[in-house]
Every structure is written in C-alpha cells, then in structure tokens.
C-alpha cells in the first residue's frame, strides 16, 4: 500500500507547478472582504494601514482604488459626529454610514456594499445595545434599534447587512423587515482580547464593564454551533465566526455542521500581531499573512473579512 520506498510524498512537491496543481486550498481576492471605517475626520494609520479612518469623500477614493486592485466587497463601520445613550447616529438618515452608502452606491454599482450593524460605535456608553436602569444591556429593547439601523442601511444602498451585536433574536427581527436583503450573521462572536486595535480606530470600547454578557465565552464550541443554528433558523443567509485564527476549530466545526456559506473575521489583533512581528524583523509579513489567510480558508471559511484585503490584492 502506501509504504516507503514505493511511496514518496516529496515527488509532488518537486516544482512550483506541481505544488500549484495539487494545492487543496486556494486563496483569491474574490474570497476577501475589506473593512472600512468612515468618520467625520480622516485619520491615517501608519502602523496598521488597513485600519485608517476615512471621510465620506475619501472612502469613495479608497473604493475606487480597491476596485482597481480587484477588491470587490467592502464592509463599512461608522463613527458618528456625536454619541448618545441609544446610539441614534446609527440609523439617522444623514448618519455617516448612510451618507457614505449613498455616495458609494451612486458611484460604484458593481461594488458589493456590506455594513456592520451594531450600536457600540454610536452609544455614549460603548455597549452594543441599550443599557437599562440596572446597568444591563437590554436584549429586546436593543433589537428594535438594531433593526432600525439595518433598514436605514438598506434604504441608503447597502447590499448586505451584518449584525454583530450578539443579541438573541436580532436576525429574525431583521429578516421580517428585510425579506430580500442578504444577512450575514456574526453568529459566533467571541469576547476576545484580539479586538484591541479595532476599538481604538472605531472608538467603541465600553465605558464600563465588558461584553461578556452578550459575546461568547472563548472556551465554548458547542454553544457556537447553537448560535449558528439559531441564526440560520431565523433567516440568516451566511454565518460568521469572529475572531478567526484563535478559533479555527470553531470554523471547522461550523463548516462540518452547516451548508450555508461561512465567513470568518480575521480581526484587528491578528493583523496587528503579524505587522508587529514583521516590523521587528521576526517574519516576512507577506508570507505570514498569506499563510494565515490560507489557514482560515483551510479550516472551512468561504469568505474572509480581513484588513489585508487591499494589501493582498496589491501583492499579486
Ligand atoms: Zn458592537
């Protein structure tokens, strides 16, 4: 059977063409989604170039460049002019995301516009929902506002909405209002230490407490499958695991269990770790980034949300 010396697995590794021919997992810019932050003021980010803040004006220029490079899908995050208890900046008609969507929709009909739907960038307390008198994030009261936000995004031109708040029942409520809009549910979003650079850029760190009352415990995988199951039952078109690299087993488990397209979010801390190691001369960023993204695809993700999308496209 497969015994040495008749079997020599190195034979198929001999040349680049052979290796290309037998590679099991592919990685293409078609699989990647570029996150973009839209804010009242631009803020370049030298250390983490994929995590700059754009204005409505500069995000249009950025998307023009992304399309030129071959990146066809983006997900928008917004920073409002002002924050309040309810996060009303998330759904107002002249909100930063709504204005960005209208500008991008008119200019680039071919660009797939996804939006992150959550309240944490818009609430004064920084939580993903409404905080009640006893200081808890109120699930059912939050859902109304989250759905209102999603509807306002679709009215402004979003193709896909992506609820990231981790409230129970938000996908079903959104589905009722938006029967024709694809929903990518952040189904299993963990309470992770790897969101650090994102919270800086998006200014969304909670003012008090943490998000462990709604985001998932890092020790759990069966619960992640229950979250996925629930979102699918409520009408999600795709499910997503976030973060990606510390949760490859969760991606694999979801892949094995469900047939829906599966996304994974290669989060800011994963991106920053490699950037920092590369800046210190410890590794080659390009090779390491491609290895990370390939690992996420190999674990079973169909699409990957990654700050490397633009850089990856320019490396080809
Ligand atoms: Zn949030």
py3Dmol code that shows the C-alpha trace and the ligand (Angstrom):
import py3Dmol

protein = """\
ATOM      1  CA  UNK A   1       0.000   0.000   0.000  1.00  0.00           C
ATOM      2  CA  UNK A   2       1.441   3.371   0.930  1.00  0.00           C
ATOM      3  CA  UNK A   3       4.781   2.245   2.141  1.00  0.00           C
ATOM      4  CA  UNK A   4       8.175   3.743   1.708  1.00  0.00           C
ATOM      5  CA  UNK A   5      10.164   3.403  -0.502  1.00  0.00           C
ATOM      6  CA  UNK A   6       7.473   2.947  -3.194  1.00  0.00           C
ATOM      7  CA  UNK A   7       5.513   5.889  -1.850  1.00  0.00           C
ATOM      8  CA  UNK A   8       7.434   9.134  -1.688  1.00  0.00           C
ATOM      9  CA  UNK A   9       5.222  12.129  -0.935  1.00  0.00           C
ATOM     10  CA  UNK A  10       8.007  14.545  -1.799  1.00  0.00           C
ATOM     11  CA  UNK A  11       7.565  13.703  -5.515  1.00  0.00           C
ATOM     12  CA  UNK A  12       4.629  16.080  -5.821  1.00  0.00           C
ATOM     13  CA  UNK A  13       6.469  18.894  -4.058  1.00  0.00           C
ATOM     14  CA  UNK A  14       9.322  18.982  -6.533  1.00  0.00           C
ATOM     15  CA  UNK A  15       8.324  22.023  -8.614  1.00  0.00           C
ATOM     16  CA  UNK A  16       6.153  25.088  -8.168  1.00  0.00           C
ATOM     17  CA  UNK A  17       3.831  23.971 -10.985  1.00  0.00           C
ATOM     18  CA  UNK A  18       3.284  20.583  -9.344  1.00  0.00           C
ATOM     19  CA  UNK A  19       2.633  22.228  -5.992  1.00  0.00           C
ATOM     20  CA  UNK A  20       0.155  24.637  -7.604  1.00  0.00           C
ATOM     21  CA  UNK A  21      -1.568  21.716  -9.291  1.00  0.00           C
ATOM     22  CA  UNK A  22      -2.176  19.711  -6.120  1.00  0.00           C
ATOM     23  CA  UNK A  23      -2.829  22.538  -3.652  1.00  0.00           C
ATOM     24  CA  UNK A  24      -6.030  21.721  -1.751  1.00  0.00           C
ATOM     25  CA  UNK A  25      -6.907  25.238  -0.573  1.00  0.00           C
ATOM     26  CA  UNK A  26      -6.931  28.301  -2.780  1.00  0.00           C
ATOM     27  CA  UNK A  27      -6.838  31.926  -1.742  1.00  0.00           C
ATOM     28  CA  UNK A  28      -8.179  34.588  -4.058  1.00  0.00           C
ATOM     29  CA  UNK A  29      -9.048  38.238  -3.681  1.00  0.00           C
ATOM     30  CA  UNK A  30     -12.573  37.112  -4.631  1.00  0.00           C
ATOM     31  CA  UNK A  31     -12.815  35.499  -1.169  1.00  0.00           C
ATOM     32  CA  UNK A  32     -11.846  38.636   0.756  1.00  0.00           C
ATOM     33  CA  UNK A  33     -13.876  41.499   2.212  1.00  0.00           C
ATOM     34  CA  UNK A  34     -12.139  44.778   3.090  1.00  0.00           C
ATOM     35  CA  UNK A  35     -13.349  46.562   6.259  1.00  0.00           C
ATOM     36  CA  UNK A  36     -13.502  50.376   6.014  1.00  0.00           C
ATOM     37  CA  UNK A  37     -14.044  52.971   8.749  1.00  0.00           C
ATOM     38  CA  UNK A  38     -15.960  56.120   7.868  1.00  0.00           C
ATOM     39  CA  UNK A  39     -15.690  59.075  10.256  1.00  0.00           C
ATOM     40  CA  UNK A  40     -16.173  62.854  10.386  1.00  0.00           C
ATOM     41  CA  UNK A  41     -12.394  63.252  10.084  1.00  0.00           C
ATOM     42  CA  UNK A  42      -9.774  61.168   8.307  1.00  0.00           C
ATOM     43  CA  UNK A  43      -7.045  59.532  10.378  1.00  0.00           C
ATOM     44  CA  UNK A  44      -4.289  57.681   8.544  1.00  0.00           C
ATOM     45  CA  UNK A  45      -2.747  54.702  10.320  1.00  0.00           C
ATOM     46  CA  UNK A  46       0.891  54.145   9.533  1.00  0.00           C
ATOM     47  CA  UNK A  47       1.367  51.097  11.686  1.00  0.00           C
ATOM     48  CA  UNK A  48      -1.852  49.390  10.527  1.00  0.00           C
ATOM     49  CA  UNK A  49      -2.579  50.834   7.070  1.00  0.00           C
ATOM     50  CA  UNK A  50      -5.709  48.702   6.621  1.00  0.00           C
ATOM     51  CA  UNK A  51      -7.243  50.430   9.641  1.00  0.00           C
ATOM     52  CA  UNK A  52      -7.276  54.096   8.646  1.00  0.00           C
ATOM     53  CA  UNK A  53     -10.318  56.296   9.181  1.00  0.00           C
ATOM     54  CA  UNK A  54     -11.855  57.752   6.043  1.00  0.00           C
ATOM     55  CA  UNK A  55     -14.253  60.604   5.459  1.00  0.00           C
ATOM     56  CA  UNK A  56     -17.247  60.108   3.174  1.00  0.00           C
ATOM     57  CA  UNK A  57     -15.179  61.820   0.482  1.00  0.00           C
ATOM     58  CA  UNK A  58     -12.009  59.768   0.927  1.00  0.00           C
ATOM     59  CA  UNK A  59     -13.840  56.446   1.256  1.00  0.00           C
ATOM     60  CA  UNK A  60     -15.066  56.965  -2.311  1.00  0.00           C
ATOM     61  CA  UNK A  61     -11.458  57.396  -3.462  1.00  0.00           C
ATOM     62  CA  UNK A  62     -10.417  54.366  -1.439  1.00  0.00           C
ATOM     63  CA  UNK A  63     -13.116  52.212  -3.039  1.00  0.00           C
ATOM     64  CA  UNK A  64     -12.066  53.342  -6.480  1.00  0.00           C
ATOM     65  CA  UNK A  65      -8.559  52.097  -5.711  1.00  0.00           C
ATOM     66  CA  UNK A  66      -9.865  48.846  -4.185  1.00  0.00           C
ATOM     67  CA  UNK A  67     -11.877  48.108  -7.316  1.00  0.00           C
ATOM     68  CA  UNK A  68      -8.854  48.871  -9.482  1.00  0.00           C
ATOM     69  CA  UNK A  69      -6.867  46.335  -7.436  1.00  0.00           C
ATOM     70  CA  UNK A  70      -9.648  43.760  -7.712  1.00  0.00           C
ATOM     71  CA  UNK A  71     -11.240  44.015  -4.250  1.00  0.00           C
ATOM     72  CA  UNK A  72     -14.977  43.934  -4.934  1.00  0.00           C
ATOM     73  CA  UNK A  73     -16.513  43.644  -1.456  1.00  0.00           C
ATOM     74  CA  UNK A  74     -16.264  46.026   1.481  1.00  0.00           C
ATOM     75  CA  UNK A  75     -17.856  46.193   4.923  1.00  0.00           C
ATOM     76  CA  UNK A  76     -18.442  49.649   6.382  1.00  0.00           C
ATOM     77  CA  UNK A  77     -18.102  50.723  10.018  1.00  0.00           C
ATOM     78  CA  UNK A  78     -19.129  54.235  11.067  1.00  0.00           C
ATOM     79  CA  UNK A  79     -18.036  56.776  13.634  1.00  0.00           C
ATOM     80  CA  UNK A  80     -20.766  59.346  14.229  1.00  0.00           C
ATOM     81  CA  UNK A  81     -20.449  63.087  14.854  1.00  0.00           C
ATOM     82  CA  UNK A  82     -21.861  62.609  18.328  1.00  0.00           C
ATOM     83  CA  UNK A  83     -22.885  59.740  20.590  1.00  0.00           C
ATOM     84  CA  UNK A  84     -25.917  59.316  22.828  1.00  0.00           C
ATOM     85  CA  UNK A  85     -27.427  56.724  25.168  1.00  0.00           C
ATOM     86  CA  UNK A  86     -29.395  54.974  22.427  1.00  0.00           C
ATOM     87  CA  UNK A  87     -26.893  55.321  19.601  1.00  0.00           C
ATOM     88  CA  UNK A  88     -29.256  57.275  17.340  1.00  0.00           C
ATOM     89  CA  UNK A  89     -26.368  58.155  14.998  1.00  0.00           C
ATOM     90  CA  UNK A  90     -26.594  54.551  13.806  1.00  0.00           C
ATOM     91  CA  UNK A  91     -29.910  54.956  11.973  1.00  0.00           C
ATOM     92  CA  UNK A  92     -30.471  58.663  11.233  1.00  0.00           C
ATOM     93  CA  UNK A  93     -30.901  59.474   7.581  1.00  0.00           C
ATOM     94  CA  UNK A  94     -27.867  61.747   7.408  1.00  0.00           C
ATOM     95  CA  UNK A  95     -25.692  59.420   9.511  1.00  0.00           C
ATOM     96  CA  UNK A  96     -22.126  58.855   8.435  1.00  0.00           C
ATOM     97  CA  UNK A  97     -22.780  55.358   7.060  1.00  0.00           C
ATOM     98  CA  UNK A  98     -25.966  56.394   5.296  1.00  0.00           C
ATOM     99  CA  UNK A  99     -24.120  59.264   3.569  1.00  0.00           C
ATOM    100  CA  UNK A 100     -21.203  57.007   2.654  1.00  0.00           C
ATOM    101  CA  UNK A 101     -23.586  54.386   1.242  1.00  0.00           C
ATOM    102  CA  UNK A 102     -25.395  56.907  -0.936  1.00  0.00           C
ATOM    103  CA  UNK A 103     -22.093  58.271  -2.268  1.00  0.00           C
ATOM    104  CA  UNK A 104     -20.664  54.802  -2.954  1.00  0.00           C
ATOM    105  CA  UNK A 105     -23.875  53.346  -4.380  1.00  0.00           C
ATOM    106  CA  UNK A 106     -24.197  56.120  -6.949  1.00  0.00           C
ATOM    107  CA  UNK A 107     -20.562  55.915  -7.979  1.00  0.00           C
ATOM    108  CA  UNK A 108     -19.850  52.147  -7.958  1.00  0.00           C
ATOM    109  CA  UNK A 109     -22.869  49.998  -8.848  1.00  0.00           C
ATOM    110  CA  UNK A 110     -20.523  46.984  -9.132  1.00  0.00           C
ATOM    111  CA  UNK A 111     -19.102  47.259  -5.583  1.00  0.00           C
ATOM    112  CA  UNK A 112     -20.667  44.922  -3.008  1.00  0.00           C
ATOM    113  CA  UNK A 113     -21.583  47.109  -0.048  1.00  0.00           C
ATOM    114  CA  UNK A 114     -21.880  45.321   3.270  1.00  0.00           C
ATOM    115  CA  UNK A 115     -22.486  47.127   6.534  1.00  0.00           C
ATOM    116  CA  UNK A 116     -21.681  46.183  10.082  1.00  0.00           C
ATOM    117  CA  UNK A 117     -24.888  46.637  12.068  1.00  0.00           C
ATOM    118  CA  UNK A 118     -24.266  47.453  15.718  1.00  0.00           C
ATOM    119  CA  UNK A 119     -24.702  50.289  18.175  1.00  0.00           C
ATOM    120  CA  UNK A 120     -21.371  50.296  20.041  1.00  0.00           C
ATOM    121  CA  UNK A 121     -19.700  52.981  17.906  1.00  0.00           C
ATOM    122  CA  UNK A 122     -22.769  55.196  18.401  1.00  0.00           C
ATOM    123  CA  UNK A 123     -23.671  54.785  22.076  1.00  0.00           C
ATOM    124  CA  UNK A 124     -22.143  57.069  24.709  1.00  0.00           C
ATOM    125  CA  UNK A 125     -21.504  54.033  26.949  1.00  0.00           C
ATOM    126  CA  UNK A 126     -19.958  51.962  24.126  1.00  0.00           C
ATOM    127  CA  UNK A 127     -22.110  48.861  24.578  1.00  0.00           C
ATOM    128  CA  UNK A 128     -23.689  47.091  21.614  1.00  0.00           C
ATOM    129  CA  UNK A 129     -27.248  47.673  22.825  1.00  0.00           C
ATOM    130  CA  UNK A 130     -29.383  49.772  25.159  1.00  0.00           C
ATOM    131  CA  UNK A 131     -28.366  49.842  28.822  1.00  0.00           C
ATOM    132  CA  UNK A 132     -31.317  49.644  31.242  1.00  0.00           C
ATOM    133  CA  UNK A 133     -31.693  51.136  34.733  1.00  0.00           C
ATOM    134  CA  UNK A 134     -29.918  48.215  36.384  1.00  0.00           C
ATOM    135  CA  UNK A 135     -26.912  48.627  34.104  1.00  0.00           C
ATOM    136  CA  UNK A 136     -27.608  45.584  31.916  1.00  0.00           C
ATOM    137  CA  UNK A 137     -27.690  45.548  28.130  1.00  0.00           C
ATOM    138  CA  UNK A 138     -31.398  45.057  27.411  1.00  0.00           C
ATOM    139  CA  UNK A 139     -31.764  42.420  24.695  1.00  0.00           C
ATOM    140  CA  UNK A 140     -35.268  43.085  23.390  1.00  0.00           C
ATOM    141  CA  UNK A 141     -35.105  46.880  23.588  1.00  0.00           C
ATOM    142  CA  UNK A 142     -31.817  46.756  21.660  1.00  0.00           C
ATOM    143  CA  UNK A 143     -33.288  44.657  18.840  1.00  0.00           C
ATOM    144  CA  UNK A 144     -35.687  47.411  17.728  1.00  0.00           C
ATOM    145  CA  UNK A 145     -32.839  49.891  17.348  1.00  0.00           C
ATOM    146  CA  UNK A 146     -30.560  47.387  15.635  1.00  0.00           C
ATOM    147  CA  UNK A 147     -33.264  46.519  13.102  1.00  0.00           C
ATOM    148  CA  UNK A 148     -33.984  50.201  12.524  1.00  0.00           C
ATOM    149  CA  UNK A 149     -30.254  50.651  11.780  1.00  0.00           C
ATOM    150  CA  UNK A 150     -30.201  47.763   9.304  1.00  0.00           C
ATOM    151  CA  UNK A 151     -33.272  49.093   7.465  1.00  0.00           C
ATOM    152  CA  UNK A 152     -31.698  52.558   7.195  1.00  0.00           C
ATOM    153  CA  UNK A 153     -28.560  50.993   5.683  1.00  0.00           C
ATOM    154  CA  UNK A 154     -30.564  49.132   3.060  1.00  0.00           C
ATOM    155  CA  UNK A 155     -32.560  52.262   2.224  1.00  0.00           C
ATOM    156  CA  UNK A 156     -29.263  54.104   1.696  1.00  0.00           C
ATOM    157  CA  UNK A 157     -27.913  51.422  -0.659  1.00  0.00           C
ATOM    158  CA  UNK A 158     -26.394  48.538   1.330  1.00  0.00           C
ATOM    159  CA  UNK A 159     -26.412  45.167  -0.450  1.00  0.00           C
ATOM    160  CA  UNK A 160     -25.809  43.037   2.646  1.00  0.00           C
ATOM    161  CA  UNK A 161     -26.296  43.713   6.362  1.00  0.00           C
ATOM    162  CA  UNK A 162     -24.144  42.068   9.022  1.00  0.00           C
ATOM    163  CA  UNK A 163     -25.486  42.201  12.586  1.00  0.00           C
ATOM    164  CA  UNK A 164     -22.592  41.985  15.058  1.00  0.00           C
ATOM    165  CA  UNK A 165     -24.293  42.819  18.360  1.00  0.00           C
ATOM    166  CA  UNK A 166     -24.878  39.234  19.593  1.00  0.00           C
ATOM    167  CA  UNK A 167     -28.386  39.972  20.907  1.00  0.00           C
ATOM    168  CA  UNK A 168     -30.741  36.994  20.782  1.00  0.00           C
ATOM    169  CA  UNK A 169     -33.404  37.220  18.099  1.00  0.00           C
ATOM    170  CA  UNK A 170     -31.959  40.080  16.055  1.00  0.00           C
ATOM    171  CA  UNK A 171     -31.631  38.089  12.839  1.00  0.00           C
ATOM    172  CA  UNK A 172     -35.291  37.062  12.889  1.00  0.00           C
ATOM    173  CA  UNK A 173     -36.440  40.617  13.585  1.00  0.00           C
ATOM    174  CA  UNK A 174     -34.229  41.909  10.777  1.00  0.00           C
ATOM    175  CA  UNK A 175     -35.462  39.222   8.373  1.00  0.00           C
ATOM    176  CA  UNK A 176     -39.069  40.294   8.959  1.00  0.00           C
ATOM    177  CA  UNK A 177     -38.295  43.868   7.927  1.00  0.00           C
ATOM    178  CA  UNK A 178     -35.853  42.962   5.136  1.00  0.00           C
ATOM    179  CA  UNK A 179     -37.201  39.939   3.246  1.00  0.00           C
ATOM    180  CA  UNK A 180     -34.941  40.470   0.201  1.00  0.00           C
ATOM    181  CA  UNK A 181     -31.645  41.513   1.790  1.00  0.00           C
ATOM    182  CA  UNK A 182     -28.843  39.010   2.404  1.00  0.00           C
ATOM    183  CA  UNK A 183     -27.951  38.827   6.102  1.00  0.00           C
ATOM    184  CA  UNK A 184     -24.505  37.691   7.218  1.00  0.00           C
ATOM    185  CA  UNK A 185     -24.867  36.989  10.916  1.00  0.00           C
ATOM    186  CA  UNK A 186     -21.905  37.394  13.209  1.00  0.00           C
ATOM    187  CA  UNK A 187     -23.206  34.173  14.729  1.00  0.00           C
ATOM    188  CA  UNK A 188     -20.343  33.226  16.963  1.00  0.00           C
ATOM    189  CA  UNK A 189     -18.582  36.383  18.049  1.00  0.00           C
ATOM    190  CA  UNK A 190     -16.337  35.764  20.999  1.00  0.00           C
ATOM    191  CA  UNK A 191     -15.491  38.131  23.864  1.00  0.00           C
ATOM    192  CA  UNK A 192     -11.900  38.362  22.645  1.00  0.00           C
ATOM    193  CA  UNK A 193      -8.744  40.246  23.543  1.00  0.00           C
ATOM    194  CA  UNK A 194      -7.916  40.434  19.840  1.00  0.00           C
ATOM    195  CA  UNK A 195     -10.241  43.390  19.111  1.00  0.00           C
ATOM    196  CA  UNK A 196      -7.861  45.965  20.657  1.00  0.00           C
ATOM    197  CA  UNK A 197      -6.773  47.949  17.570  1.00  0.00           C
ATOM    198  CA  UNK A 198     -10.356  47.952  16.224  1.00  0.00           C
ATOM    199  CA  UNK A 199     -11.679  49.590  19.390  1.00  0.00           C
ATOM    200  CA  UNK A 200      -9.034  52.298  19.024  1.00  0.00           C
ATOM    201  CA  UNK A 201      -9.941  53.009  15.412  1.00  0.00           C
ATOM    202  CA  UNK A 202     -13.711  52.666  15.860  1.00  0.00           C
ATOM    203  CA  UNK A 203     -13.708  54.364  19.276  1.00  0.00           C
ATOM    204  CA  UNK A 204     -16.039  51.660  20.564  1.00  0.00           C
ATOM    205  CA  UNK A 205     -14.554  50.440  23.846  1.00  0.00           C
ATOM    206  CA  UNK A 206     -17.249  50.076  26.535  1.00  0.00           C
ATOM    207  CA  UNK A 207     -17.140  52.827  29.167  1.00  0.00           C
ATOM    208  CA  UNK A 208     -17.925  50.350  31.931  1.00  0.00           C
ATOM    209  CA  UNK A 209     -17.887  46.582  32.269  1.00  0.00           C
ATOM    210  CA  UNK A 210     -17.182  44.351  29.294  1.00  0.00           C
ATOM    211  CA  UNK A 211     -19.079  42.447  26.601  1.00  0.00           C
ATOM    212  CA  UNK A 212     -19.022  39.015  28.200  1.00  0.00           C
ATOM    213  CA  UNK A 213     -22.747  39.270  28.941  1.00  0.00           C
ATOM    214  CA  UNK A 214     -23.528  39.013  25.219  1.00  0.00           C
ATOM    215  CA  UNK A 215     -20.412  37.921  23.339  1.00  0.00           C
ATOM    216  CA  UNK A 216     -19.347  34.291  23.600  1.00  0.00           C
ATOM    217  CA  UNK A 217     -17.025  32.674  26.096  1.00  0.00           C
ATOM    218  CA  UNK A 218     -13.742  31.620  24.424  1.00  0.00           C
ATOM    219  CA  UNK A 219     -13.977  28.149  25.924  1.00  0.00           C
ATOM    220  CA  UNK A 220     -17.126  27.144  24.061  1.00  0.00           C
ATOM    221  CA  UNK A 221     -17.607  25.488  20.695  1.00  0.00           C
ATOM    222  CA  UNK A 222     -20.930  23.626  21.072  1.00  0.00           C
ATOM    223  CA  UNK A 223     -22.530  26.900  22.067  1.00  0.00           C
ATOM    224  CA  UNK A 224     -21.132  28.479  18.888  1.00  0.00           C
ATOM    225  CA  UNK A 225     -22.957  25.833  16.864  1.00  0.00           C
ATOM    226  CA  UNK A 226     -26.171  26.613  18.738  1.00  0.00           C
ATOM    227  CA  UNK A 227     -25.708  30.302  17.896  1.00  0.00           C
ATOM    228  CA  UNK A 228     -25.245  29.396  14.234  1.00  0.00           C
ATOM    229  CA  UNK A 229     -28.250  27.100  14.293  1.00  0.00           C
ATOM    230  CA  UNK A 230     -30.424  29.813  15.790  1.00  0.00           C
ATOM    231  CA  UNK A 231     -29.341  32.453  13.257  1.00  0.00           C
ATOM    232  CA  UNK A 232     -29.973  30.030  10.380  1.00  0.00           C
ATOM    233  CA  UNK A 233     -33.439  29.254  11.735  1.00  0.00           C
ATOM    234  CA  UNK A 234     -34.130  32.997  11.952  1.00  0.00           C
ATOM    235  CA  UNK A 235     -33.243  33.521   8.303  1.00  0.00           C
ATOM    236  CA  UNK A 236     -29.512  34.264   8.045  1.00  0.00           C
ATOM    237  CA  UNK A 237     -28.035  33.698   4.563  1.00  0.00           C
ATOM    238  CA  UNK A 238     -24.484  33.287   5.815  1.00  0.00           C
ATOM    239  CA  UNK A 239     -22.947  32.745   9.217  1.00  0.00           C
ATOM    240  CA  UNK A 240     -19.656  34.069  10.532  1.00  0.00           C
ATOM    241  CA  UNK A 241     -17.108  33.195  13.186  1.00  0.00           C
ATOM    242  CA  UNK A 242     -15.100  36.005  14.810  1.00  0.00           C
ATOM    243  CA  UNK A 243     -12.127  36.106  15.531  1.00  0.00           C
ATOM    244  CA  UNK A 244     -10.593  33.652  13.064  1.00  0.00           C
ATOM    245  CA  UNK A 245      -7.107  32.419  13.944  1.00  0.00           C
ATOM    246  CA  UNK A 246      -7.678  31.562  17.632  1.00  0.00           C
ATOM    247  CA  UNK A 247     -10.965  29.868  16.611  1.00  0.00           C
ATOM    248  CA  UNK A 248     -10.042  27.710  13.605  1.00  0.00           C
ATOM    249  CA  UNK A 249     -11.611  24.701  15.325  1.00  0.00           C
ATOM    250  CA  UNK A 250     -14.905  26.595  15.587  1.00  0.00           C
ATOM    251  CA  UNK A 251     -14.753  27.452  11.872  1.00  0.00           C
ATOM    252  CA  UNK A 252     -14.135  23.763  11.120  1.00  0.00           C
ATOM    253  CA  UNK A 253     -16.991  22.639  13.368  1.00  0.00           C
ATOM    254  CA  UNK A 254     -19.407  25.105  11.726  1.00  0.00           C
ATOM    255  CA  UNK A 255     -18.199  24.024   8.263  1.00  0.00           C
ATOM    256  CA  UNK A 256     -18.837  20.366   9.079  1.00  0.00           C
ATOM    257  CA  UNK A 257     -22.291  21.032  10.519  1.00  0.00           C
ATOM    258  CA  UNK A 258     -23.817  23.661   8.190  1.00  0.00           C
ATOM    259  CA  UNK A 259     -24.078  24.048   4.420  1.00  0.00           C
ATOM    260  CA  UNK A 260     -24.537  27.831   4.330  1.00  0.00           C
ATOM    261  CA  UNK A 261     -21.670  29.973   3.101  1.00  0.00           C
ATOM    262  CA  UNK A 262     -19.367  30.512   6.056  1.00  0.00           C
ATOM    263  CA  UNK A 263     -17.437  33.671   6.838  1.00  0.00           C
ATOM    264  CA  UNK A 264     -14.592  34.310   9.257  1.00  0.00           C
ATOM    265  CA  UNK A 265     -13.340  37.631  10.561  1.00  0.00           C
ATOM    266  CA  UNK A 266      -9.556  37.913  10.657  1.00  0.00           C
ATOM    267  CA  UNK A 267      -9.654  40.598  13.357  1.00  0.00           C
ATOM    268  CA  UNK A 268      -7.513  43.632  14.088  1.00  0.00           C
ATOM    269  CA  UNK A 269      -5.366  41.926  16.729  1.00  0.00           C
ATOM    270  CA  UNK A 270      -4.500  39.079  14.355  1.00  0.00           C
ATOM    271  CA  UNK A 271      -3.473  41.651  11.740  1.00  0.00           C
ATOM    272  CA  UNK A 272      -1.549  43.758  14.266  1.00  0.00           C
ATOM    273  CA  UNK A 273       0.390  40.784  15.668  1.00  0.00           C
ATOM    274  CA  UNK A 274       1.832  39.908  12.285  1.00  0.00           C
ATOM    275  CA  UNK A 275       2.503  43.573  11.469  1.00  0.00           C
ATOM    276  CA  UNK A 276       4.358  43.992  14.773  1.00  0.00           C
ATOM    277  CA  UNK A 277       6.404  40.842  14.306  1.00  0.00           C
ATOM    278  CA  UNK A 278       7.271  41.886  10.751  1.00  0.00           C
ATOM    279  CA  UNK A 279       8.256  45.391  11.901  1.00  0.00           C
ATOM    280  CA  UNK A 280      10.541  43.789  14.496  1.00  0.00           C
ATOM    281  CA  UNK A 281      12.182  41.761  11.739  1.00  0.00           C
ATOM    282  CA  UNK A 282      10.876  38.467  13.098  1.00  0.00           C
ATOM    283  CA  UNK A 283       8.972  37.347  10.000  1.00  0.00           C
ATOM    284  CA  UNK A 284       8.056  38.233   6.427  1.00  0.00           C
ATOM    285  CA  UNK A 285       4.633  39.893   6.551  1.00  0.00           C
ATOM    286  CA  UNK A 286       3.522  38.898   3.079  1.00  0.00           C
ATOM    287  CA  UNK A 287       4.319  35.199   3.511  1.00  0.00           C
ATOM    288  CA  UNK A 288       2.874  35.126   7.033  1.00  0.00           C
ATOM    289  CA  UNK A 289      -0.314  36.928   6.016  1.00  0.00           C
ATOM    290  CA  UNK A 290      -0.934  34.556   3.116  1.00  0.00           C
ATOM    291  CA  UNK A 291      -0.303  31.606   5.453  1.00  0.00           C
ATOM    292  CA  UNK A 292      -2.810  32.993   7.998  1.00  0.00           C
ATOM    293  CA  UNK A 293      -5.499  33.644   5.378  1.00  0.00           C
ATOM    294  CA  UNK A 294      -4.928  30.224   3.801  1.00  0.00           C
ATOM    295  CA  UNK A 295      -5.295  28.599   7.239  1.00  0.00           C
ATOM    296  CA  UNK A 296      -8.649  30.329   7.733  1.00  0.00           C
ATOM    297  CA  UNK A 297      -9.838  29.103   4.335  1.00  0.00           C
ATOM    298  CA  UNK A 298      -8.459  25.600   5.009  1.00  0.00           C
ATOM    299  CA  UNK A 299     -10.393  25.478   8.295  1.00  0.00           C
ATOM    300  CA  UNK A 300     -13.532  25.900   6.185  1.00  0.00           C
ATOM    301  CA  UNK A 301     -14.267  29.593   5.680  1.00  0.00           C
ATOM    302  CA  UNK A 302     -15.607  30.574   2.260  1.00  0.00           C
ATOM    303  CA  UNK A 303     -15.070  34.281   2.744  1.00  0.00           C
ATOM    304  CA  UNK A 304     -12.661  36.150   4.984  1.00  0.00           C
ATOM    305  CA  UNK A 305     -13.086  39.661   6.346  1.00  0.00           C
ATOM    306  CA  UNK A 306      -9.542  40.967   6.573  1.00  0.00           C
ATOM    307  CA  UNK A 307      -7.625  44.249   6.854  1.00  0.00           C
ATOM    308  CA  UNK A 308      -5.100  42.646   4.490  1.00  0.00           C
ATOM    309  CA  UNK A 309      -7.582  42.566   1.581  1.00  0.00           C
ATOM    310  CA  UNK A 310      -6.132  45.652  -0.089  1.00  0.00           C
ATOM    311  CA  UNK A 311      -2.500  44.748   0.597  1.00  0.00           C
ATOM    312  CA  UNK A 312      -3.115  41.173  -0.557  1.00  0.00           C
ATOM    313  CA  UNK A 313      -4.586  42.451  -3.820  1.00  0.00           C
ATOM    314  CA  UNK A 314      -1.541  44.645  -4.380  1.00  0.00           C
ATOM    315  CA  UNK A 315       0.868  41.748  -3.690  1.00  0.00           C
ATOM    316  CA  UNK A 316      -0.418  39.654  -6.563  1.00  0.00           C
TER     317      UNK A 316
END
"""
ligand_1 = """\
1
ZN
Zn -20.949 46.279 18.850
"""
view = py3Dmol.view(width=600, height=400)
view.addModel(protein, "pdb")
view.setStyle({"model": 0}, {"cartoon": {"style": "trace"}})
view.addModel(ligand_1, "xyz")
view.setStyle({"model": 1}, {"stick": {}})
view.zoomTo()
view.show()
